[in-house]
């Protein structure tokens, strides 16, 4: 790891942490839907662009450490959930980019992982907190809402939620890939 790598890790990790600490706190205070996916998508763009400039293995994990500590410092008390989530995102994307390299496949695999991670993390966390009945309760809620309204609105809402959770990070991966192509073309000229 050279000086350029260290500076890149510090700059992009700080940017990621700053966005998590400011925009993340604002989105969570407003209780907006998809706030986790929005933050994960922005983080993914930062990570992928950073890996274009700094393809050093381990850099994504180090950026996640910086971002997680900045996020932890933004609260009056340390909250373990966001800290662990940022570290987990960094580890997952580090593994994906190490396997597929920062090319088209690596970008879109990263987008898919960032799309599925919040869904899986929510199911696991809620199951730990509320027991193994969490998933059937969600399915019963969707069915009950559909029965009450008279058509399958609950299932449509659940489907739209899942599609949005997947589309946002995949869109971010596409945006980062398009930006990479554009930057590469400009650098070659």
N, C-alpha and C positions, 0 to 999 in steps of 0.2 A: 504494500500500500504506500503510495507516494503522497507528496504534499497536495497535489491536485485532487486525489481521491478523498483525503481527509477534509479538505475545504468543501468539496461537493457534498459529502455526507453531512457535514455541519450545516450547510446552507439549505439543502433540501429537507433534512430532518427538522430543522428549525421552522421552515415554511410549513411543513406538514403539522408540526406541533402547534404552531400559531393558529392555523385554520381550525384544528381540533379544539383549541382553547377558546377561540372567539366565536366562530360560526357554529361550532358544535354545541357550545353552551347555550347560544341563542336559540338554535333549533330545538334543543331539548327543553328549554324553558317555555317555549311556545307550544310544546307538545305537538309538533307538526308530524304528519305521517311520513314515513320513508326517510326520516332524518338520518338513521344509520346508513341507509343505502346511499344517500346523497353524500355523506361524509366519506364513506368507503370509495365512492366513485371519484371524488376529488383526490383522495389519498392515492388511488390507483394511477391517476394521471400524473401526479407528482412523482410517484415511484418509477413509473415507466419512463418518463422523461429523464429522471435522474440516472436511470440505468443506461440510457443512450450516451450520456456524457461520462458516466463512470461505470464501466462494465465489471468492476471489481466484485468478486464473490464476497458475500457477507455484508456488502454496503447497504442493502435493503434492511437487513436486520438491525444494523447500527443506526440507520435513519429512524427505524421504528422505536428504538430505545430512546433516542433524543425526543421524538414526538411524544412518546408515552410519558416521559418525565415532565415535559412542558405541560401536557394535559393534566397530569397529577398536580402540578403546582398551581394550576388555574382554579382549582377548587379550594374552598376554605378548609375542607378536610380531604384527606386522600381517599379517593374512591377506587376500589380495586377493579371493578368491572371495565371501565373504559381503558385503564392501564393494560389489563390483560388482553382486551380486544385488539388494541393497537399492536401489542407485541405479537399476538397470534397472526394478525394480518401480515406483519412484516416477515414472520417465519414462513407462512404459507407462500407468499409471493417470492420470497428468496428461494424456496425449494422449486417452485414452478420455473423461475427464470434460470436456475441452475440446470434444470433438466432440459428445457426447451430453448434457452438463450433468448435474448431480447429481440426476437424476430416476430414475424406475424403470428406464428403458432404460440409463441411464448406470451405475446400480448393478449391474445384471445383466451388462452388457457387461464391467464391471470384474471381476466374479466369474469370468466365462468366461476373460478374459485371464489372471487370476491362477491359474486352473485349468490352462490350457494352457502357461503360461510355464515352470513347473518341468519338465514333461515334455519340451518342446522344448529347454530349456537342458541337461537331462541328456543327451539324445541328441546335441546338438551338442558338449558338453564331452567326453563319453566318446568320440565319434568323433574329435575332435581328439587326445585322449590315446592312444587305443588303435587308431586307424585306422578305415577305412571298414567293417571287418568287425564292428564293435560290434553293430549292429542285427541282422544275421543270427545272431550268436552268442546274443543274447537269445532270438530266436525258436527257435533250435536247442535252447537250454536248456529252454524251455517244452515243446517237443516231446519232448525226451529224458526229462524228468521225467514227462510224461504216459505215454510208452511204458513206463517203468520201473514206474510205479504200476499201470498197466493201464487207466486211463481218463484223460480229458482234464483231470486236476488241474492240470497246469502252465498250461494255457490259462485255466482258471478262476482260478488265482492271479494271472496276468497281467491278466486282465479285472477282477478285484476291485481290484487295485492301481490300474489306470487309472480305474475308476469312483470309488474313494475319493479319488484325486487331483483329480477333477473335482467331486465332491459337496461336499467340505469348503469350498472357496472360494465355490461357489455358495450353500451354506448360510450362509456368513458374509455374502454380499451380501444374501440374504433377511433375515437377522437385522438388518443395518444398515438396510434399507428399512423393516422393521416398526418398528424403534426410531425412525426418522425420522418415520413416520406418527404414532406415539404421542406423540412430543415435539411435533409440530406441532399435534395435537389438544389437548394440555394447554396449549400456549402460546396457542391461540385462546380457551380458556375463561378 
